Amino acid sequence: MTLLEIPAETFREASIPVLETERLILRAPRLEDAKTIAMLANDRRIAENTARIPHPYKLADARDFVATVNLASETVFLVTLANETVIGACGITQDGKANEIGYWLGARHWGKGYATEAVRAVIDHAFTDLDCEALQSAARVTNPASRRVLEKCGFQWTGVGLIRIRALNSSAPIDRFRIDRGLWASLKSWGKMHRVA
Ligand SMILES: CC(C)(COP(=O)(O)OP(=O)(O)OC[C@H]1O[C@@H](n2cnc3c(N)ncnc32)[C@H](O)[C@@H]1OP(=O)(O)O)[C@@H](O)C(=O)NCCC(=O)NCCS
């Protein structure tokens, strides 16, 4: 088999590493995940707190997500439990100027510290393997859980803004957050990332 005969998905999936945390595994999305992704993401609370997720979110949306994710400058993981149950997604979009972290979990998995654990793994990956110098994120001002996740991961508030929310077909106010390599290294060396939890 020549390189040109290897399916594109092989390269896409191969370029996304597997990250392991105490309770979670983060890995590339696969076509067989589409049904579970659609079931978890078809939730207005998720769509209205993320920029690009439509509502309702159908199986075709999930299939399209799996087929096109990680083709451009992004590194998006599915988040699973150790028993391989898919619980959500977390990733970084790199557009040259900024590296933006985004995440969502199915509602049945909220409130167990999973988002914080997944985002910390992606931050470590960004600074250790992707050569990022700084990361940004944002949360709607009406989304204290997401704000708290970012704070627990060492992000600092930098200001306010507006973001276009596809599911609302309008813009909404957000708080913006940032963490740079120096702050991350300090937090890691002081062990504060874990004591804040
Ligand atoms: C935001 C989201 C990812 C959080 O997932 P999670 O696994 O429940 O998060 P964690 O358990 O790691 O942490 C949540 C924190 O928020 C706190 N929290 C939850 N609801 C809260 C509320 N209404 N007010 C204040 N704090 C709240 C929790 O107590 C916890 O903090 P603590 O550990 O100090 O007690 C999840 O709710 C989600 O997917 N929401 C919809 C999509 C979304 O908002 N994505 C983020 C886009 S910016």
The ligand as an SDF file (V2000), in Angstrom:
LIG
                    3D

 48 50  0  0  0  0  0  0  0  0999 V2000
  -19.1560   23.7950   31.8970 C   0  0  0  0  0  0  0  0  0  0  0  0
  -19.0900   22.2680   32.0160 C   0  0  0  0  0  0  0  0  0  0  0  0
  -18.0800   21.7510   30.9830 C   0  0  0  0  0  0  0  0  0  0  0  0
  -18.6290   21.9150   33.4330 C   0  0  0  0  0  0  0  0  0  0  0  0
  -18.4300   20.5100   33.5110 O   0  0  0  0  0  0  0  0  0  0  0  0
  -18.2260   19.7850   34.9380 P   0  0  0  0  0  0  0  0  0  0  0  0
  -17.5610   18.4690   34.6830 O   0  0  0  0  0  0  0  0  0  0  0  0
  -19.5050   19.7960   35.6810 O   0  0  0  0  0  0  0  0  0  0  0  0
  -17.1740   20.7650   35.6450 O   0  0  0  0  0  0  0  0  0  0  0  0
  -16.3480   20.4730   36.9830 P   0  0  0  0  0  0  0  0  0  0  0  0
  -17.1110   19.4830   37.8060 O   0  0  0  0  0  0  0  0  0  0  0  0
  -14.9370   20.1360   36.5900 O   0  0  0  0  0  0  0  0  0  0  0  0
  -16.3270   21.8940   37.6810 O   0  0  0  0  0  0  0  0  0  0  0  0
  -17.5100   22.6790   37.7560 C   0  0  0  0  0  0  0  0  0  0  0  0
  -17.3450   23.7130   38.8470 C   0  0  0  0  0  0  0  0  0  0  0  0
  -18.3650   24.6900   38.6920 O   0  0  0  0  0  0  0  0  0  0  0  0
  -19.1100   24.7700   39.8920 C   0  0  0  0  0  0  0  0  0  0  0  0
  -20.4750   25.1110   39.5350 N   0  0  0  0  0  0  0  0  0  0  0  0
  -21.3820   24.3510   38.8790 C   0  0  0  0  0  0  0  0  0  0  0  0
  -22.5330   25.0320   38.7450 N   0  0  0  0  0  0  0  0  0  0  0  0
  -22.3440   26.2400   39.3140 C   0  0  0  0  0  0  0  0  0  0  0  0
  -23.1630   27.3730   39.5030 C   0  0  0  0  0  0  0  0  0  0  0  0
  -24.4220   27.4090   39.0320 N   0  0  0  0  0  0  0  0  0  0  0  0
  -22.6390   28.4540   40.1290 N   0  0  0  0  0  0  0  0  0  0  0  0
  -21.3680   28.4320   40.5860 C   0  0  0  0  0  0  0  0  0  0  0  0
  -20.5210   27.3740   40.4390 N   0  0  0  0  0  0  0  0  0  0  0  0
  -21.0220   26.2950   39.8150 C   0  0  0  0  0  0  0  0  0  0  0  0
  -18.9750   23.4060   40.5310 C   0  0  0  0  0  0  0  0  0  0  0  0
  -19.2740   23.4450   41.8950 O   0  0  0  0  0  0  0  0  0  0  0  0
  -17.4940   23.1310   40.2400 C   0  0  0  0  0  0  0  0  0  0  0  0
  -16.6440   23.9000   41.0740 O   0  0  0  0  0  0  0  0  0  0  0  0
  -15.9690   23.2820   42.4230 P   0  0  0  0  0  0  0  0  0  0  0  0
  -15.1510   22.1020   41.9930 O   0  0  0  0  0  0  0  0  0  0  0  0
  -15.1850   24.4010   42.9700 O   0  0  0  0  0  0  0  0  0  0  0  0
  -17.1190   22.8710   43.3260 O   0  0  0  0  0  0  0  0  0  0  0  0
  -20.4730   21.6170   31.7390 C   0  0  0  0  0  0  0  0  0  0  0  0
  -21.4060   22.1790   32.6180 O   0  0  0  0  0  0  0  0  0  0  0  0
  -20.9600   21.8090   30.3090 C   0  0  0  0  0  0  0  0  0  0  0  0
  -20.6120   21.0300   29.4290 O   0  0  0  0  0  0  0  0  0  0  0  0
  -21.7870   22.8660   30.0910 N   0  0  0  0  0  0  0  0  0  0  0  0
  -22.3470   23.1410   28.7750 C   0  0  0  0  0  0  0  0  0  0  0  0
  -21.2710   23.5060   27.7500 C   0  0  0  0  0  0  0  0  0  0  0  0
  -20.3480   24.5730   28.2730 C   0  0  0  0  0  0  0  0  0  0  0  0
  -20.7200   25.4360   29.0340 O   0  0  0  0  0  0  0  0  0  0  0  0
  -19.0850   24.5040   27.8010 N   0  0  0  0  0  0  0  0  0  0  0  0
  -18.1030   25.4960   28.1390 C   0  0  0  0  0  0  0  0  0  0  0  0
  -18.0840   26.5360   27.0970 C   0  0  0  0  0  0  0  0  0  0  0  0
  -17.2280   27.9770   27.6540 S   0  0  0  0  0  0  0  0  0  0  0  0
  1  2  1  0
  2  3  1  0
  2  4  1  0
  2 36  1  0
  4  5  1  0
  5  6  1  0
  6  7  2  0
  6  8  1  0
  6  9  1  0
  9 10  1  0
 10 11  2  0
 10 12  1  0
 10 13  1  0
 13 14  1  0
 14 15  1  0
 15 16  1  0
 15 30  1  0
 16 17  1  0
 17 18  1  0
 17 28  1  0
 18 19  1  0
 18 27  1  0
 19 20  2  0
 20 21  1  0
 21 22  1  0
 21 27  2  0
 22 23  1  0
 22 24  2  0
 24 25  1  0
 25 26  2  0
 26 27  1  0
 28 29  1  0
 28 30  1  0
 30 31  1  0
 31 32  1  0
 32 33  2  0
 32 34  1  0
 32 35  1  0
 36 37  1  0
 36 38  1  0
 38 39  2  0
 38 40  1  0
 40 41  1  0
 41 42  1  0
 42 43  1  0
 43 44  2  0
 43 45  1  0
 45 46  1  0
 46 47  1  0
 47 48  1  0
M  END
$$$$
